[in-house]
């Protein structure tokens, strides 16, 4: 299952994946992201929560790339991921290298609490001592 939510006042898009994500669910999520981003101004942030992800169809990778491309096109400022188990990365780090530019800050946290703390920091900077795997 994929969930896509947005809060324009906070300039935040929240994308969550849980359970076993199918190609069709990823396709629907990509369309939802495109729909939400129509009214977003550049400089927004994304919180991608993968805490409850069990697995994802390999055919869903194309739609993950579409999501990343849509975010890049609308000039996302930063992507904050919650990925407690690096073995469930599902290729996000590799896809990020091809679909996000070097100007997009990507940070991965082990816990939602650390990710949320990062979001509330002015300028989206991470706190000292937090575990980050991507830069």
Backbone as a chain_set.jsonl record, in Angstrom:
{"seq": "XXXXXXXXXXXXXXXXXXXXXXXXXXXXXXXXXXXXXXXXXXXXXXXXXXXXXXXXXXXXXXXXXXXXXXXXXXXXXXXXXXXXXXXXXXXXXXXXXXXXXXXXXXXXXXXXXXXXXXXXXXXXXXXXXXXXXXX", "coords": {"N": [[0.823, -1.169, 0.0], [0.473, 2.214, -0.781], [0.626, 5.563, 0.358], [-0.083, 8.935, -0.178], [0.277, 12.17, 0.858], [-0.257, 15.695, 1.436], [0.783, 18.892, 2.682], [0.357, 22.006, 2.029], [0.775, 24.426, 3.39], [2.866, 23.839, 5.08], [4.662, 23.164, 3.246], [5.171, 20.476, 2.52], [5.357, 17.113, 1.496], [4.168, 13.92, 2.114], [5.041, 10.65, 1.764], [4.16, 7.358, 2.051], [4.911, 3.908, 2.429], [3.681, 0.657, 2.816], [3.467, -2.75, 3.92], [3.147, -5.171, 1.322], [4.005, -3.842, -1.619], [2.527, -3.37, -4.709], [3.017, -3.285, -8.306], [0.906, -1.868, -9.502], [-0.07, -0.35, -7.339], [2.136, 1.303, -6.887], [2.147, 2.66, -9.308], [-0.274, 4.08, -9.112], [0.394, 5.684, -6.93], [2.417, 7.244, -8.062], [0.916, 8.742, -9.903], [-0.734, 10.115, -8.11], [1.167, 11.657, -6.753], [2.026, 13.324, -8.868], [-0.403, 14.701, -9.309], [-0.771, 16.035, -6.843], [1.479, 17.687, -6.805], [0.972, 19.63, -8.697], [0.059, 22.096, -7.731], [2.101, 22.931, -6.109], [4.73, 25.018, -4.994], [8.195, 25.562, -5.876], [10.848, 24.28, -3.759], [9.837, 22.714, -1.704], [9.545, 20.045, 0.74], [10.057, 16.485, 1.175], [8.842, 13.771, 2.981], [9.554, 10.526, 3.2], [8.287, 7.591, 4.169], [9.218, 4.48, 5.06], [8.916, 2.597, 7.033], [7.103, 0.502, 7.483], [7.22, -1.086, 5.294], [7.211, -4.172, 3.646], [7.799, -5.582, 1.278], [8.399, -4.973, -2.248], [7.149, -5.067, -5.515], [9.354, -5.785, -8.189], [8.766, -4.64, -10.612], [7.682, -2.256, -9.88], [9.636, -0.374, -9.711], [9.951, 1.322, -11.915], [7.864, 3.119, -11.548], [8.557, 4.259, -9.138], [10.765, 5.679, -9.997], [9.431, 7.492, -11.647], [8.071, 8.975, -9.716], [10.262, 10.168, -8.404], [11.297, 11.672, -10.552], [9.159, 13.45, -10.991], [9.199, 14.871, -8.585], [11.723, 16.076, -8.777], [11.378, 17.635, -11.078], [9.544, 19.502, -10.124], [11.138, 20.83, -8.414], [11.984, 19.883, -5.766], [13.255, 20.439, -2.525], [14.422, 18.914, -0.465], [14.718, 15.453, 0.492], [13.616, 13.361, 2.902], [14.099, 10.334, 4.315], [12.678, 7.531, 6.005], [13.999, 4.672, 7.005], [14.29, 1.976, 8.599], [15.463, -0.541, 8.263], [18.152, -1.177, 6.409], [18.374, -3.182, 4.527], [16.003, -3.317, 3.248], [15.959, -1.395, 1.367], [15.172, -1.315, -1.302], [16.327, -0.397, -3.651], [16.352, 2.382, -3.669], [18.505, 4.125, -3.177], [20.134, 3.739, -5.416], [18.367, 4.443, -7.53], [17.993, 7.106, -6.822], [20.416, 8.305, -7.513], [20.222, 8.588, -10.236], [17.868, 9.983, -10.693], [17.557, 12.182, -9.063], [18.954, 15.379, -8.734], [22.239, 16.729, -7.888], [21.765, 18.876, -6.247], [19.671, 18.308, -4.595], [18.99, 17.52, -1.362], [19.35, 14.499, 0.29], [18.431, 12.538, 2.931], [18.657, 9.881, 5.207], [16.994, 8.29, 7.826], [16.886, 6.212, 10.748], [14.716, 6.184, 12.428], [11.349, 7.442, 12.766], [11.01, 9.529, 14.555], [13.529, 10.831, 14.587], [13.588, 11.688, 11.932], [11.399, 13.451, 11.867], [12.271, 15.344, 13.688], [14.359, 16.419, 12.235], [12.899, 17.614, 10.179], [11.625, 19.764, 11.472], [13.674, 21.405, 12.114], [15.164, 24.49, 11.375], [15.653, 25.316, 8.012], [15.868, 22.666, 7.274], [18.052, 21.213, 8.15], [20.018, 18.507, 9.457], [20.23, 17.208, 12.809], [23.072, 17.224, 15.008], [24.752, 14.196, 15.6], [22.756, 12.5, 14.728], [21.894, 9.54, 13.006], [22.777, 9.212, 9.73], [22.542, 7.959, 6.451], [22.648, 8.62, 3.803], [23.746, 11.345, 1.807]], "CA": [[0.0, 0.0, 0.0], [1.132, 3.513, -0.816], [-0.179, 6.705, 0.757], [0.548, 10.206, -0.531], [-0.436, 13.286, 1.481], [0.472, 16.954, 1.301], [0.398, 20.052, 3.476], [0.956, 23.142, 1.32], [1.21, 25.463, 4.326], [4.163, 23.415, 5.617], [5.491, 22.834, 2.081], [5.583, 19.116, 2.827], [4.678, 15.97, 0.899], [4.478, 12.71, 2.869], [4.811, 9.435, 0.987], [4.356, 6.192, 2.914], [4.728, 2.589, 1.821], [3.503, -0.354, 3.858], [3.105, -4.076, 3.455], [3.706, -5.589, 0.031], [3.582, -2.856, -2.608], [2.442, -3.916, -6.065], [3.286, -2.369, -9.414], [-0.268, -1.019, -9.674], [-0.1, 0.614, -6.232], [3.199, 2.281, -7.151], [1.674, 3.464, -10.436], [-1.275, 4.997, -8.57], [1.104, 6.644, -6.09], [3.099, 8.183, -8.967], [-0.102, 9.664, -10.416], [-1.153, 10.96, -6.981], [2.246, 12.639, -6.543], [1.924, 14.321, -9.95], [-1.593, 15.515, -9.063], [-0.52, 16.892, -5.683], [2.536, 18.661, -7.089], [0.514, 20.667, -9.642], [-0.105, 23.373, -7.039], [3.212, 23.164, -5.181], [5.814, 25.905, -5.413], [9.525, 24.973, -5.648], [11.429, 24.409, -2.422], [9.124, 21.901, -0.726], [10.274, 18.89, 1.266], [9.362, 15.204, 1.121], [9.108, 12.768, 3.997], [9.228, 9.207, 2.645], [8.273, 6.684, 5.315], [9.259, 3.076, 4.656], [9.016, 1.778, 8.246], [6.219, -0.667, 7.469], [7.362, -1.778, 4.017], [7.686, -5.551, 3.703], [8.423, -5.87, -0.011], [7.854, -4.222, -3.366], [7.35, -5.714, -6.813], [10.453, -5.177, -8.942], [8.171, -3.836, -11.686], [7.296, -0.962, -9.326], [10.788, 0.537, -9.78], [9.681, 2.328, -12.946], [6.972, 4.13, -10.986], [9.358, 4.994, -8.156], [11.553, 6.626, -10.789], [8.498, 8.543, -12.066], [7.864, 9.835, -8.544], [11.479, 10.966, -8.235], [11.359, 12.639, -11.652], [8.144, 14.48, -10.745], [9.706, 15.701, -7.488], [12.833, 16.861, -9.313], [10.821, 18.615, -12.009], [8.899, 20.555, -9.342], [12.211, 21.424, -7.615], [12.001, 19.491, -4.365], [14.461, 20.91, -1.831], [15.056, 17.815, 0.256], [13.978, 14.21, 0.685], [13.972, 12.74, 4.167], [13.575, 8.969, 4.307], [12.725, 6.712, 7.213], [14.284, 3.318, 6.538], [14.959, 1.329, 9.731], [16.217, -1.714, 7.83], [18.789, -0.853, 5.135], [18.203, -4.289, 3.581], [14.737, -3.103, 2.544], [16.145, -0.153, 0.617], [14.468, -1.514, -2.576], [16.988, 0.294, -4.753], [16.143, 3.828, -3.634], [19.778, 4.847, -3.296], [20.566, 3.682, -6.817], [17.447, 5.276, -8.319], [18.231, 8.513, -6.474], [21.585, 8.798, -8.241], [19.848, 8.869, -11.62], [16.646, 10.77, -10.828], [17.671, 13.405, -8.272], [20.177, 16.116, -9.005], [23.12, 16.89, -6.728], [21.274, 19.963, -5.4], [18.621, 17.797, -3.716], [19.535, 16.886, -0.163], [18.681, 13.248, 0.642], [18.895, 12.069, 4.229], [17.932, 8.696, 5.654], [16.99, 8.092, 9.277], [16.419, 4.911, 11.219], [13.451, 6.333, 13.149], [10.478, 8.544, 12.391], [11.272, 10.631, 15.477], [14.692, 11.572, 14.098], [13.203, 12.344, 10.68], [10.538, 14.59, 12.197], [13.129, 16.352, 14.315], [15.064, 17.05, 11.122], [11.953, 18.459, 9.452], [11.304, 20.984, 12.198], [14.868, 22.261, 12.168], [15.17, 25.552, 10.361], [16.466, 25.021, 6.841], [15.894, 21.237, 6.991], [19.34, 20.61, 8.498], [19.941, 17.403, 10.411], [20.868, 17.456, 14.098], [24.316, 16.514, 15.234], [24.621, 12.921, 16.262], [21.739, 11.643, 14.14], [22.437, 8.587, 12.033], [22.374, 9.419, 8.345], [23.252, 7.049, 5.558], [22.804, 9.279, 2.49], [23.962, 12.803, 1.888]], "C": [[0.88, 1.249, 0.0], [0.143, 4.564, -0.356], [0.603, 7.958, 0.399], [-0.322, 11.327, 0.026], [0.398, 14.547, 1.306], [-0.096, 18.0, 2.24], [1.1, 21.251, 2.848], [1.483, 24.203, 2.276], [2.57, 25.13, 4.933], [5.139, 23.051, 4.512], [6.079, 21.431, 2.228], [4.703, 18.108, 2.094], [5.133, 14.747, 1.69], [4.069, 11.512, 2.018], [5.136, 8.259, 1.898], [4.113, 4.918, 2.12], [4.649, 1.574, 2.945], [3.111, -1.685, 3.23], [3.84, -4.456, 2.185], [3.15, -4.651, -1.026], [3.638, -3.476, -4.0], [2.801, -2.847, -7.093], [2.125, -1.386, -9.57], [-0.375, 0.033, -8.568], [0.961, 1.699, -6.429], [2.802, 3.21, -8.297], [0.656, 4.5, -9.961], [-0.62, 6.072, -7.705], [1.819, 7.683, -6.952], [2.107, 9.195, -9.528], [-0.566, 10.621, -9.324], [-0.094, 12.027, -6.697], [2.173, 13.721, -7.614], [0.737, 15.249, -9.735], [-1.366, 16.505, -7.927], [0.46, 18.006, -6.023], [2.106, 19.774, -8.044], [0.458, 22.037, -8.986], [1.024, 23.704, -6.071], [4.248, 24.086, -5.8], [7.147, 25.193, -5.159], [9.98, 25.175, -4.202], [10.694, 23.626, -1.342], [9.998, 20.728, -0.289], [9.4, 17.645, 1.171], [9.816, 14.359, 2.3], [8.63, 11.441, 3.418], [9.397, 8.174, 3.755], [8.154, 5.242, 4.844], [9.352, 2.141, 5.867], [8.245, 0.477, 8.137], [6.28, -1.438, 6.15], [7.907, -3.184, 4.232], [8.41, -5.92, 2.422], [7.746, -5.026, -1.084], [8.147, -4.985, -4.641], [8.493, -5.023, -7.548], [9.927, -4.3, -10.072], [7.723, -2.46, -11.194], [8.421, 0.069, -9.444], [10.565, 1.651, -10.804], [8.83, 3.468, -12.385], [7.649, 4.915, -9.853], [10.197, 6.05, -8.865], [10.663, 7.776, -11.269], [8.213, 9.514, -10.919], [9.062, 10.747, -8.354], [11.6, 12.031, -9.32], [10.358, 13.774, -11.454], [8.592, 15.423, -9.634], [10.828, 16.62, -7.974], [12.324, 17.969, -10.216], [10.179, 19.792, -11.271], [9.865, 21.201, -8.34], [12.075, 21.171, -6.106], [13.316, 19.957, -3.752], [15.194, 19.767, -1.143], [14.105, 16.628, 0.364], [14.51, 13.586, 1.962], [13.295, 11.378, 4.192], [13.667, 8.363, 5.701], [12.836, 5.271, 6.733], [15.03, 2.587, 7.657], [15.835, 0.141, 9.337], [16.843, -1.434, 6.468], [18.681, -1.971, 4.095], [16.906, -4.172, 2.783], [14.786, -1.835, 1.698], [15.43, -0.172, -0.73], [15.055, -0.714, -3.73], [16.835, 1.795, -4.758], [17.439, 4.61, -3.807], [20.282, 4.858, -4.736], [19.689, 4.557, -7.694], [17.698, 6.765, -8.07], [19.39, 9.107, -7.264], [21.234, 9.209, -9.662], [18.679, 9.838, -11.758], [16.61, 12.027, -9.97], [18.983, 14.076, -8.637], [20.996, 16.287, -7.738], [22.647, 17.999, -5.775], [20.186, 19.513, -4.422], [19.263, 17.044, -2.56], [18.697, 15.658, 0.177], [19.293, 12.747, 1.938], [18.034, 10.892, 4.645], [18.104, 8.537, 7.156], [16.466, 6.707, 9.606], [15.041, 5.008, 11.87], [12.664, 7.529, 12.626], [10.739, 9.752, 13.286], [12.456, 11.47, 15.005], [14.364, 12.32, 12.806], [12.347, 13.569, 10.952], [11.328, 15.714, 12.852], [13.895, 17.119, 13.234], [14.153, 18.015, 10.368], [11.681, 19.782, 10.153], [12.496, 21.921, 12.349], [14.796, 23.311, 11.062], [16.125, 25.183, 9.226], [16.571, 23.54, 6.527], [17.203, 20.563, 7.334], [19.131, 19.487, 9.491], [20.66, 17.785, 11.698], [22.171, 16.693, 14.194], [24.029, 15.214, 15.947], [23.543, 12.012, 15.693], [22.389, 10.74, 13.097], [21.889, 8.896, 10.656], [23.186, 8.491, 7.485], [23.468, 7.667, 4.188], [23.098, 10.738, 2.727], [23.64, 13.395, 0.559]], "O": [[1.894, 1.317, 0.694], [-1.05, 4.467, -0.646], [1.807, 8.038, 0.641], [-1.507, 11.422, -0.291], [1.603, 14.48, 1.061], [-1.287, 18.0, 2.554], [2.282, 21.491, 3.097], [2.519, 24.815, 2.014], [3.341, 26.032, 5.263], [6.284, 22.679, 4.773], [7.283, 21.216, 2.088], [3.479, 18.227, 2.07], [6.327, 14.553, 1.913], [2.916, 11.379, 1.61], [6.234, 8.165, 2.446], [3.234, 4.856, 1.261], [5.429, 1.611, 3.896], [2.507, -1.735, 2.158], [5.006, -4.109, 1.996], [1.95, -4.666, -1.3], [4.657, -4.031, -4.411], [2.876, -1.66, -6.777], [2.352, -0.189, -9.752], [-0.731, 1.181, -8.836], [0.708, 2.875, -6.168], [3.087, 4.407, -8.258], [0.717, 5.663, -10.362], [-1.026, 7.234, -7.739], [1.828, 8.868, -6.617], [2.421, 10.382, -9.621], [-0.768, 11.808, -9.582], [-0.434, 13.179, -6.429], [2.25, 14.909, -7.301], [0.849, 16.455, -9.953], [-1.728, 17.676, -8.037], [0.292, 19.142, -5.578], [2.818, 20.768, -8.182], [0.779, 23.039, -9.624], [0.918, 24.654, -5.296], [4.598, 23.954, -6.973], [7.214, 24.308, -4.306], [9.557, 26.11, -3.521], [10.922, 23.87, -0.158], [11.048, 20.461, -0.873], [8.174, 17.731, 1.097], [11.009, 14.244, 2.583], [7.437, 11.258, 3.175], [10.508, 7.918, 4.219], [7.127, 4.834, 4.301], [9.819, 1.01, 5.735], [8.691, -0.55, 8.649], [5.477, -2.342, 5.921], [8.921, -3.376, 4.903], [9.496, -6.498, 2.458], [6.68, -4.448, -0.871], [9.252, -5.492, -4.832], [8.585, -3.795, -7.528], [10.572, -3.321, -10.448], [7.415, -1.587, -12.006], [8.176, 1.266, -9.293], [10.954, 2.796, -10.573], [9.05, 4.635, -12.708], [7.349, 6.089, -9.639], [10.323, 7.178, -8.388], [11.108, 8.924, -11.292], [8.125, 10.725, -11.127], [8.908, 11.953, -8.164], [11.968, 13.169, -9.033], [10.675, 14.934, -11.72], [8.39, 16.634, -9.726], [10.872, 17.798, -7.62], [12.782, 19.108, -10.13], [10.255, 20.934, -11.724], [9.457, 22.02, -7.517], [12.052, 22.098, -5.296], [14.367, 19.877, -4.388], [16.418, 19.658, -1.221], [12.883, 16.769, 0.333], [15.705, 13.317, 2.086], [12.071, 11.279, 4.102], [14.592, 8.638, 6.465], [11.909, 4.72, 6.14], [16.261, 2.573, 7.671], [16.832, -0.148, 9.999], [16.136, -1.449, 5.46], [18.878, -1.726, 2.905], [16.731, -4.845, 1.767], [13.745, -1.273, 1.358], [15.111, 0.896, -1.253], [14.347, -0.39, -4.684], [17.157, 2.437, -5.757], [17.471, 5.631, -4.494], [20.796, 5.869, -5.214], [20.196, 5.327, -8.51], [17.625, 7.579, -8.99], [19.352, 10.278, -7.641], [21.882, 10.088, -10.23], [18.505, 10.451, -12.811], [15.716, 12.857, -10.135], [20.001, 13.409, -8.827], [20.509, 16.023, -6.638], [23.081, 18.052, -4.624], [19.822, 20.264, -3.517], [19.98, 16.063, -2.755], [17.48, 15.757, 0.333], [20.505, 12.554, 2.038], [16.818, 10.907, 4.455], [19.211, 8.636, 7.686], [15.706, 6.111, 8.843], [14.282, 4.039, 11.87], [13.232, 8.494, 12.115], [10.693, 10.888, 12.813], [12.386, 12.699, 15.025], [14.808, 13.451, 12.608], [12.547, 14.614, 10.334], [11.08, 16.892, 12.596], [14.054, 18.336, 13.327], [14.578, 19.098, 9.968], [11.523, 20.811, 9.496], [12.333, 23.096, 12.677], [14.399, 23.01, 9.936], [17.265, 24.787, 9.466], [17.292, 23.169, 5.601], [17.46, 19.453, 6.868], [18.181, 19.508, 10.274], [21.591, 18.59, 11.679], [22.357, 15.658, 13.554], [23.15, 15.151, 16.807], [23.418, 10.866, 16.125], [23.319, 11.144, 12.4], [20.679, 8.848, 10.436], [24.367, 8.256, 7.742], [24.392, 7.271, 3.478], [22.723, 11.294, 3.759], [23.746, 14.608, 0.381]]}, "num_chains": 1, "name": "protein.A"}
